[in-house]
Amino acid sequence: MAVNTASGVSALYGKTVVGISAGGYHSVALCSDGTVATWGRNYVGALGDNTTTDRLAPVAVNTSPLAVGERFTLVGDSSAYHSLAVVAAPPAPEINLTGNSVSIPDGDATPNLADGTAFGSAEANLTS
Protein backbone atom coordinates (compact mmCIF):
# COMPACT_ATOMS: atom_id res chain seq x y z
CA MET A 1 0.00 0.00 0.00
CA ALA A 2 1.40 3.42 -0.90
CA VAL A 3 0.84 6.13 1.71
CA ASN A 4 1.44 9.84 1.28
CA THR A 5 4.23 10.94 3.66
CA ALA A 6 5.02 14.32 2.08
CA SER A 7 6.07 17.24 4.28
CA GLY A 8 3.22 19.65 4.98
CA VAL A 9 0.67 17.16 3.65
CA SER A 10 0.90 14.02 5.75
CA ALA A 11 0.81 13.46 9.50
CA LEU A 12 3.31 10.65 8.87
CA TYR A 13 6.04 12.96 7.61
CA GLY A 14 9.20 12.29 9.63
CA LYS A 15 7.49 9.57 11.67
CA THR A 16 8.34 5.91 12.19
CA VAL A 17 5.29 3.66 11.88
CA VAL A 18 5.36 0.74 14.33
CA GLY A 19 1.83 -0.59 13.84
CA ILE A 20 -0.78 -0.37 11.11
CA SER A 21 -4.34 -1.54 10.64
CA ALA A 22 -6.39 -1.36 7.45
CA GLY A 23 -10.15 -1.48 7.66
CA GLY A 24 -12.83 -1.52 4.99
CA TYR A 25 -12.91 2.24 4.54
CA HIS A 26 -9.96 3.72 6.40
CA SER A 27 -6.51 2.91 7.78
CA VAL A 28 -4.76 3.62 11.08
CA ALA A 29 -1.01 3.93 11.77
CA LEU A 30 0.64 3.92 15.19
CA CYS A 31 3.88 5.90 15.34
CA SER A 32 6.88 5.27 17.57
CA ASP A 33 6.26 8.56 19.42
CA GLY A 34 2.85 7.32 20.62
CA THR A 35 0.80 9.32 18.12
CA VAL A 36 -1.72 7.92 15.62
CA ALA A 37 -2.46 8.93 12.04
CA THR A 38 -5.53 7.93 10.03
CA TRP A 39 -6.70 8.29 6.44
CA GLY A 40 -9.62 7.20 4.27
CA ARG A 41 -13.36 7.61 4.62
CA ASN A 42 -14.31 9.66 7.67
CA TYR A 43 -17.84 8.35 8.14
CA VAL A 44 -19.25 9.80 11.39
CA GLY A 45 -15.78 10.97 12.44
CA ALA A 46 -14.09 7.56 12.29
CA LEU A 47 -10.67 9.16 11.62
CA GLY A 48 -10.59 10.88 15.00
CA ASP A 49 -9.57 14.30 13.68
CA ASN A 50 -12.72 16.09 14.90
CA THR A 51 -14.16 16.29 11.38
CA THR A 52 -16.20 14.14 9.03
CA THR A 53 -14.03 15.03 6.03
CA ASP A 54 -12.66 12.09 4.03
CA ARG A 55 -8.83 12.21 3.90
CA LEU A 56 -6.56 10.96 1.11
CA ALA A 57 -3.43 11.75 3.15
CA PRO A 58 -2.85 10.72 6.78
CA VAL A 59 -4.07 13.16 9.45
CA ALA A 60 -3.20 13.23 13.15
CA VAL A 61 -5.73 11.77 15.55
CA ASN A 62 -6.85 14.28 18.18
CA THR A 63 -4.88 13.75 21.40
CA SER A 64 -6.49 16.49 23.51
CA PRO A 65 -8.56 13.96 25.55
CA LEU A 66 -5.36 12.23 26.70
CA ALA A 67 -3.92 13.06 30.10
CA VAL A 68 -0.35 14.29 30.45
CA GLY A 69 2.05 11.46 29.69
CA GLU A 70 -0.56 9.19 28.11
CA ARG A 71 0.11 7.85 24.63
CA PHE A 72 -1.36 5.45 22.13
CA THR A 73 0.14 1.96 22.37
CA LEU A 74 -1.96 -0.20 20.02
CA VAL A 75 -4.30 0.37 17.08
CA GLY A 76 -6.82 -1.83 15.29
CA ASP A 77 -10.00 -1.83 13.24
CA SER A 78 -13.09 -3.32 14.78
CA SER A 79 -15.24 -2.99 11.64
CA ALA A 80 -15.41 -1.21 8.31
CA TYR A 81 -16.54 1.99 10.03
CA HIS A 82 -14.80 1.98 13.41
CA SER A 83 -11.25 1.82 14.72
CA LEU A 84 -9.81 1.53 18.18
CA ALA A 85 -6.66 2.66 19.91
CA VAL A 86 -5.39 1.61 23.30
CA VAL A 87 -4.05 4.39 25.49
CA ALA A 88 -1.59 3.84 28.32
CA ALA A 89 -0.03 6.04 30.94
CA PRO A 90 3.72 5.92 31.36
CA PRO A 91 4.86 3.45 33.99
CA ALA A 92 5.49 4.88 37.44
CA PRO A 93 9.19 5.20 38.14
CA GLU A 94 10.46 2.53 40.45
CA ILE A 95 13.47 3.04 42.64
CA ASN A 96 14.67 1.53 45.85
CA LEU A 97 17.08 3.65 47.86
CA THR A 98 19.28 1.67 50.21
CA GLY A 99 21.96 2.87 52.59
CA ASN A 100 22.92 2.83 56.26
CA SER A 101 20.88 -0.37 56.72
CA VAL A 102 17.73 1.47 55.61
CA SER A 103 15.65 0.62 52.54
CA ILE A 104 13.24 3.20 51.10
CA PRO A 105 10.95 1.56 48.50
CA ASP A 106 9.72 3.41 45.41
CA GLY A 107 11.95 6.41 46.10
CA ASP A 108 9.62 7.78 48.75
CA ALA A 109 11.41 10.90 49.96
CA THR A 110 8.84 11.74 52.66
CA PRO A 111 10.73 12.38 55.92
CA ASN A 112 10.07 9.51 58.29
CA LEU A 113 11.60 8.85 61.71
CA ALA A 114 11.13 5.07 61.31
CA ASP A 115 13.39 4.82 58.27
CA GLY A 116 15.90 7.45 59.36
CA THR A 117 15.02 10.04 56.72
CA ALA A 118 13.65 12.71 59.08
CA PHE A 119 16.65 14.99 59.43
CA GLY A 120 14.81 17.89 61.05
CA SER A 121 15.26 21.44 59.81
CA ALA A 122 17.90 24.09 60.06
CA GLU A 123 17.81 27.83 59.47
CA ALA A 124 19.92 29.09 56.61
CA ASN A 125 21.11 32.66 56.38
CA LEU A 126 22.29 33.76 52.98
CA THR A 127 24.51 36.80 52.63
CA SER A 128 25.78 38.39 49.51
N, C-alpha and C positions, 0 to 999 in steps of 0.2 A: 504494500500500500504506500503510495507517495503522499507525504504530508507537507504542507507549506510551512517552512521554518524561517521565512525571510524576516530580516530586521524591520521593525516598524509595522509589520503585518501580522505576525504570528506570536502567540504567547509562548511558543516553544523555542523562540530564538535564543540561543546561548544556553539552553537547558539540556540536561541529560535525562532522558526518559528511562525510568526503571520498571515501569509497569504499564500495560496498555490493555484496553478492553474495547472490542468493537461490537456494537449492538446492531439492531435492524435499521435504525435511522440516524444514529450518532455514535461517536467514538470518544473515549476518555483516556487521557494519558496522565500517569503519575510521574512527577519529576523528583530527582534526587534531593531537591531542597524542600520537599514536603508540600509543594503546590500541585494543582491539578489543572489541566487544560482540556477543553472539550471542543468538538466541532461536529457539524451535521445539522439535522433538523432539530429545531428548538421548540417542539410541540409542548405547550403549556409550561415552558421554562425549563425543559429537561437539561439544558446545558449549564444551568447554575450561574449564569452571568447577569441575572436580574432583568432579562429581556425575554421576548418570545421570537426574536429575530434569528432566522436560520443563518448558520455561519459556515462558509467554505474554508476558512482558515481557523486554526485553533485560537480560542479565547480563554482567558484566565477565569477559573471558577471563583466566585465571590468568597472571600475568607473572612469578611467582617463578623460573622457569627462565632468565629473561633475565639477562644480565650487566649491570652498571652501564652506563648510557648506551645500551643497545640498545633498539630500539623497533620496533613493527610498521610496515611500509611498504607492504604490498600484501595484499589478501585475495581469496580465490576459493573456489568450490566445485568439488571434483573429481568428486563423485558425489552421489547422493541422501543418502548417509550420512556423507560425509567433507568436511571443509573444509581449506583450507590458508592459512597466513599467512607472508609473508616477513618475516624479521627482519634488521635492519641495525644495525651499530654506527655511532655518529656519525663523520663524517669527521675524520681527524687534522688538527689545526690546521696551516696552512702559513704560514710567515713567512720572509722573507729579510731579515736585518739587514745593512745596508751602511753603511759609514762609514770614513773614514781609509784609503781604498783597500783595505778588507778586506770580503769578503762572507761571511756566515755563513748557510748554507742551513738551512731548517727551524727556525730559532730555536734552534739548538743552543747552549746557554749553558755547555757544558763548557769549562773553561779549557784553552787550547791555545796553546803557544808559536808554532806555525806561523801561526795566524791573528791573533796579537796580542791574544788575550783572556786570557792568563795574566798577571794583574797581581800575583801574589805574595800575601803576607799581611802584615798589620800588627796589632800589639797595640793594643787599645783599652782604656783605663781610664775607667770611668764613676764619677763622684763625684756625690754628691747635695748 
